[in-house]
Amino acid sequence: MHKHVGVAAMAMVMTIGVVRPALADPVDTATWVTSGSYLTQSGRDFFTFTGAFGTVRQTSGAMPEKTLASTCTPCAPGDIVNLSFRHPPFDANGFSQFVDLGSGQGQFVNNPAATFDFSGSLKFRATPVAFPDTTFESLTIATPFRFRGWLNAMFNSGPNAGGGGFGARLRGVGTATQLFRRDGNVYRAIGGTTYTINAATPEPSSLLLLGTGIAALARRARRRS
Protein backbone atom coordinates (compact mmCIF):
# COMPACT_ATOMS: atom_id res chain seq x y z
CA MET A 1 0.00 0.00 0.00
CA HIS A 2 2.84 2.39 0.86
CA LYS A 3 4.23 2.26 -2.66
CA HIS A 4 1.24 4.21 -3.96
CA VAL A 5 1.40 7.01 -1.40
CA GLY A 6 3.64 10.10 -1.86
CA VAL A 7 6.60 10.63 0.40
CA ALA A 8 5.10 13.75 1.93
CA ALA A 9 1.88 11.91 2.75
CA MET A 10 3.86 9.09 4.37
CA ALA A 11 5.84 11.41 6.68
CA MET A 12 5.56 10.77 10.38
CA VAL A 13 6.87 12.89 13.23
CA MET A 14 8.20 11.29 16.39
CA THR A 15 8.16 14.08 19.00
CA ILE A 16 9.36 14.09 22.58
CA GLY A 17 8.25 16.93 24.87
CA VAL A 18 10.91 19.60 25.29
CA VAL A 19 12.27 19.87 28.81
CA ARG A 20 12.63 23.53 29.61
CA PRO A 21 15.00 24.75 32.33
CA ALA A 22 13.98 27.22 35.00
CA LEU A 23 15.01 30.81 34.39
CA ALA A 24 15.99 31.53 38.00
CA ASP A 25 19.70 30.72 38.18
CA PRO A 26 21.76 33.02 40.42
CA VAL A 27 25.06 31.38 39.43
CA ASP A 28 24.85 30.99 35.65
CA THR A 29 25.21 34.38 33.94
CA ALA A 30 24.88 33.08 30.39
CA THR A 31 22.58 34.98 28.05
CA TRP A 32 19.46 33.09 26.99
CA VAL A 33 18.90 32.77 23.25
CA THR A 34 15.13 33.15 23.01
CA SER A 35 14.60 32.32 19.34
CA GLY A 36 16.50 31.33 16.23
CA SER A 37 17.97 28.20 14.70
CA TYR A 38 21.16 26.34 13.85
CA LEU A 39 21.20 24.41 10.58
CA THR A 40 23.78 21.96 9.30
CA GLN A 41 23.48 21.39 5.55
CA SER A 42 25.99 19.53 3.35
CA GLY A 43 28.78 20.18 5.85
CA ARG A 44 28.03 23.89 6.05
CA ASP A 45 26.53 25.62 9.09
CA PHE A 46 24.16 28.59 9.34
CA PHE A 47 22.67 30.14 12.48
CA THR A 48 20.43 32.90 13.77
CA PHE A 49 20.51 33.77 17.48
CA THR A 50 18.18 36.31 19.09
CA GLY A 51 18.48 37.37 22.73
CA ALA A 52 19.13 40.38 24.94
CA PHE A 53 22.12 41.27 22.75
CA GLY A 54 19.89 41.64 19.67
CA THR A 55 20.00 39.33 16.65
CA VAL A 56 23.09 37.90 14.99
CA ARG A 57 22.91 35.87 11.80
CA GLN A 58 25.70 33.77 10.27
CA THR A 59 25.19 33.74 6.51
CA SER A 60 28.55 32.58 5.17
CA GLY A 61 27.96 28.85 5.63
CA ALA A 62 31.12 28.17 7.60
CA MET A 63 32.40 24.61 7.89
CA PRO A 64 33.78 24.39 11.45
CA GLU A 65 35.11 21.07 12.67
CA LYS A 66 32.54 19.17 14.74
CA THR A 67 32.65 16.26 17.15
CA LEU A 68 29.47 14.29 16.52
CA ALA A 69 27.73 11.93 18.91
CA SER A 70 27.64 8.22 18.19
CA THR A 71 24.41 7.64 16.27
CA CYS A 72 22.99 5.12 13.82
CA THR A 73 24.01 5.52 10.16
CA PRO A 74 21.90 4.10 8.58
CA CYS A 75 19.15 3.44 11.11
CA ALA A 76 16.97 0.39 11.75
CA PRO A 77 14.20 -0.09 14.37
CA GLY A 78 15.66 0.08 17.88
CA ASP A 79 18.87 1.86 16.85
CA ILE A 80 19.76 5.02 18.77
CA VAL A 81 19.49 8.40 17.04
CA ASN A 82 21.70 10.97 18.80
CA LEU A 83 21.77 14.41 17.16
CA SER A 84 24.27 15.93 19.62
CA PHE A 85 27.48 17.65 18.51
CA ARG A 86 30.06 20.13 19.71
CA HIS A 87 32.69 22.38 18.19
CA PRO A 88 36.17 21.43 19.44
CA PRO A 89 38.48 22.14 21.05
CA PHE A 90 37.42 22.42 24.69
CA ASP A 91 39.68 22.60 27.69
CA ALA A 92 39.00 21.01 31.08
CA ASN A 93 36.95 24.03 32.19
CA GLY A 94 34.60 24.23 29.22
CA PHE A 95 34.37 26.82 26.48
CA SER A 96 37.65 28.74 26.75
CA GLN A 97 38.87 28.06 23.20
CA PHE A 98 37.30 29.19 19.96
CA VAL A 99 36.72 28.00 16.42
CA ASP A 100 35.89 30.06 13.34
CA LEU A 101 32.11 30.17 13.01
CA GLY A 102 32.02 32.29 9.85
CA SER A 103 30.64 35.76 9.17
CA GLY A 104 27.28 37.42 8.94
CA GLN A 105 25.09 40.30 10.02
CA GLY A 106 23.74 41.74 13.26
CA GLN A 107 20.73 43.83 14.14
CA PHE A 108 21.06 46.31 16.98
CA VAL A 109 19.24 49.52 17.80
CA ASN A 110 22.40 51.62 17.52
CA ASN A 111 23.88 49.81 14.51
CA PRO A 112 21.19 47.98 12.49
CA ALA A 113 23.46 47.33 9.48
CA ALA A 114 26.45 45.85 11.33
CA THR A 115 28.36 42.93 9.83
CA PHE A 116 30.53 40.59 11.89
CA ASP A 117 33.13 37.88 11.89
CA PHE A 118 32.08 35.16 14.32
CA SER A 119 34.15 32.85 16.45
CA GLY A 120 33.13 30.71 19.35
CA SER A 121 32.58 27.24 20.69
CA LEU A 122 29.11 25.70 20.92
CA LYS A 123 27.82 22.43 22.32
CA PHE A 124 24.44 20.94 21.37
CA ARG A 125 23.19 18.10 23.55
CA ALA A 126 20.14 16.38 22.10
CA THR A 127 18.15 13.70 23.90
CA PRO A 128 18.89 10.30 22.29
CA VAL A 129 15.83 8.50 20.90
CA ALA A 130 15.28 4.94 19.67
CA PHE A 131 14.44 4.68 15.98
CA PRO A 132 10.80 3.52 15.69
CA ASP A 133 9.62 0.25 14.19
CA THR A 134 7.77 1.49 11.12
CA THR A 135 7.29 0.93 7.41
CA PHE A 136 6.72 4.56 6.45
CA GLU A 137 8.61 5.75 3.40
CA SER A 138 9.92 8.78 5.29
CA LEU A 139 9.75 10.18 8.80
CA THR A 140 11.13 13.02 10.89
CA ILE A 141 12.71 12.41 14.27
CA ALA A 142 12.19 15.33 16.68
CA THR A 143 13.91 15.44 20.07
CA PRO A 144 14.72 18.12 22.69
CA PHE A 145 18.16 19.69 22.90
CA ARG A 146 20.06 22.09 25.12
CA PHE A 147 23.01 24.18 24.02
CA ARG A 148 25.72 26.22 25.67
CA GLY A 149 28.77 28.01 24.45
CA TRP A 150 30.68 31.19 23.79
CA LEU A 151 30.19 33.54 20.86
CA ASN A 152 32.47 36.41 19.83
CA ALA A 153 31.28 38.82 17.14
CA MET A 154 33.74 41.42 15.79
CA PHE A 155 32.69 44.22 13.43
CA ASN A 156 34.09 43.78 9.92
CA SER A 157 32.38 46.82 8.35
CA GLY A 158 31.29 50.31 9.31
CA PRO A 159 32.98 52.84 11.60
CA ASN A 160 33.85 50.21 14.21
CA ALA A 161 35.41 47.71 11.78
CA GLY A 162 38.26 45.86 13.45
CA GLY A 163 37.75 47.60 16.78
CA GLY A 164 34.42 46.59 18.26
CA GLY A 165 31.86 43.89 18.72
CA PHE A 166 30.61 41.80 21.59
CA GLY A 167 31.22 38.53 23.35
CA ALA A 168 28.75 36.47 25.35
CA ARG A 169 28.18 33.14 27.00
CA LEU A 170 25.04 31.66 25.49
CA ARG A 171 22.54 29.01 26.48
CA GLY A 172 19.26 27.83 25.03
CA VAL A 173 16.78 25.01 24.55
CA GLY A 174 14.72 23.78 21.63
CA THR A 175 13.92 20.91 19.31
CA ALA A 176 16.28 19.10 16.94
CA THR A 177 14.73 17.57 13.82
CA GLN A 178 16.16 15.20 11.23
CA LEU A 179 14.44 13.76 8.15
CA PHE A 180 14.97 10.08 7.32
CA ARG A 181 13.98 8.20 4.17
CA ARG A 182 13.57 4.48 3.74
CA ASP A 183 16.24 2.60 1.76
CA GLY A 184 15.31 -1.07 1.67
CA ASN A 185 15.20 -2.32 5.26
CA VAL A 186 16.98 0.72 6.77
CA TYR A 187 16.54 4.49 6.91
CA ARG A 188 19.10 7.11 5.87
CA ALA A 189 19.30 10.73 7.01
CA ILE A 190 18.31 13.23 4.32
CA GLY A 191 19.87 16.69 4.50
CA GLY A 192 21.15 18.22 7.71
CA THR A 193 19.81 18.48 11.22
CA THR A 194 17.89 21.63 12.18
CA TYR A 195 18.06 22.93 15.76
CA THR A 196 15.11 25.26 16.39
CA ILE A 197 15.53 27.40 19.51
CA ASN A 198 12.55 28.14 21.76
CA ALA A 199 12.07 30.71 24.49
CA ALA A 200 12.88 29.20 27.90
CA THR A 201 10.00 28.95 30.35
CA PRO A 202 9.81 27.96 34.02
CA GLU A 203 9.83 24.25 34.78
CA PRO A 204 6.53 22.60 35.84
CA SER A 205 7.86 22.37 39.42
CA SER A 206 8.40 26.16 39.44
CA LEU A 207 4.87 26.71 38.15
CA LEU A 208 3.51 24.39 40.86
CA LEU A 209 5.28 26.40 43.56
CA LEU A 210 3.88 29.62 42.11
CA GLY A 211 0.35 28.19 42.07
CA THR A 212 0.68 26.94 45.65
CA GLY A 213 1.77 30.39 46.80
CA ILE A 214 -1.22 32.06 45.13
CA ALA A 215 -3.57 29.52 46.70
CA ALA A 216 -2.12 30.21 50.16
CA LEU A 217 -2.63 33.96 49.73
CA ALA A 218 -6.23 33.35 48.64
CA ARG A 219 -6.96 31.23 51.73
CA ARG A 220 -5.44 33.89 53.99
CA ALA A 221 -7.58 36.58 52.38
CA ARG A 222 -10.75 34.52 52.90
CA ARG A 223 -9.93 33.99 56.60
CA ARG A 224 -9.47 37.73 57.12
CA SER A 225 -12.79 38.49 55.45
N, C-alpha and C positions, 0 to 999 in steps of 0.2 A: 504493500500500500504506500510505503514511504517514497517509492521511486517516482510516484506521480504527483508528489506535493513539492512545491518550490522550497528552496533553501530557507527563504525568509519566513515562510509559513511554518517550517519545521523547527524554528529557533526556540530554545527553551532557556530560561534564566534560572540559575540556581543562586539564590540570594541568602546571605546570612546577615542578621541584624547587626548594624554598626554599633560597636561599644564606644560610647563617648566619654571622655574623661571629664572630671569636675574642673571648673575654671579656678576655684579657689586653691592656689598653690603658693604659699608665702616664700618658698625656697626657689622654685624654678622661675627665672626671669625671662624665659624665651618668649618671643612674640608669636601670638597665634596667627596662623594663616587661616582666614575665615572663608575664603572661596578661591577657586582656581583649579588647575589641573597640571599633571605631569604626564607626558605622552612619550613612549618609546616606539619608534617606527623605523624599521629597516636599519637599526643600529644608530639612528640619530635621535636626539632628545630635544623636546620642546617643553617649556613650562610657562605658566602664568600664576603668580602668587599675589594675592590681595590681602592686606592686613592694615595695622595701624600706620605702617610706613608708606602706604599708598599701594600702587599696583606696579609690579615689574613683570616684564614679559620677555622671555628668551625666544628669539625668532631665527637664530642662525643655524639651528639644528646641529649643535655640537655633538661630538661623539666621545664623551668621557669614558674612561675605563670603568667597568662595573664588576663587582663581585656578586654573582647571582646565587640565590638559594638553590638547594638541590630539589629539583622538581621533575615530574614525569615528562619525557620527550621521546616518542609520542606517549599518549595517555590511554589507558584501558580502565574499565571499571575497577574501583578500589585503589587505584594509584593516587599518590598525593600530589596535588597542585599547590605549589608554594610560589607566590608572585613577589616575594621579598627580594630586595637588592640594596646594595650600598655602593657609594663611590669611595674607593680607597685613595690614599692610605689613611689609616687612623692610628693614633698612638694609644698608649695605655689609658689615657684620660678621656678619650673621646674624639671630638671634632677639631683638633688643633691644627691639622694640616689641610691643604686645599688642592682642588683639582680645577682645571679650566672648564667652566660650565657654559662658555660661549658668550654671545653678545645679544643685545636687544634694546628694548625701550622701557621707559618708566613714565608713570603719570603721577605728578605731584602738583599741589596747589601752586607752589611758587616756581615750578619749572615743568610745565605739562609736556614739553617736547624733548625731554632729556633722553639721551641714549647712553648705554652702559656697556662695559665689559664685566662679565660675571665670573666669579670664582667662588668655590665653596666646597662643602662636603656634606652630602645628604644620605640619610639612611631610611629606607622604606621597609617596614615590617608588616607584612600581610599575614592574616590568619590562614594557615594551611587548611585545605579542604579536600576530602576524598572525591575523586572523579566518580560521577553517578553511573549506575548501570542503566543504560538507555540505548535505544536504537535510532534516536533522532539524527537527521543528517547534519545538523549543526546545533550548537548550543553555546551560551555565554556563561562562564563562571564569574560570579560576583562575590567578593569577600572583603571584610573590613581591613583597613590598614591604619597604621600610625606612622608618622615620620618626624624626624628631628634632624637638625643640622645647622650649619653655618652658611651664610650667604654674604659675600662682599660684592658690592656694585660700585664701580668707578666710572665717572663721567668720561666718555670718549668724544663728546661734541659739546658745543656751546661755550659760554664764557668760563665754565669751571672744568673744561677738558683737562684731564691729567692731574687735577688737583682737588677733586672732591668726589663725594659719593656717600655711601653708607654701608655699615656692616651690622648684621643682626643674627642672633640665635633664633632659629625658627622651630616651630612645632605645629602639628596639625593632625587631623583625622579625616577619614573618608572611605571611599569604596574603590577597590581595584577590580577592573573587569578585563576579561580575556576571551576572545572568540575562538572556538574550536570547530573544526569541520571533520566529518567522518572520512576515514581513508581505509576501507576494508573493515578490519575488526578493531582498529584503533582510531584515535582522534589526534589531529595535529593542530597546533596553535596557528591561527591566521592573523597576520599583522602583529602589532605591538600591544603591550599592556597599557591601559589608560588608568591613571590614578586621579579620581575626581575628589577634590577636597570639599568638605562640608564645614559649616560653622559649628564649633564645639558648643555643647549644651551641658547643663549639670547632669550628673549621673542620677539614675532612679533613686538611689539611697539619699542623695541630697534633696531631691524633690520630696521624698517621704518626710524627711526632717522638717522641711519648710512647711508642709501640710500639717504636721503634728503641732508645730508651734502656733499656727493660725488657729487650729482647733482649740488649743489651750487658752488662747486669748479670748476666743468666743465664749468658752465656758465661764471664764472669769467675769466677763462682761455681763452674762446672764445672772450670775450669783449676785453681783452688785445691784442689778436692777430689781 
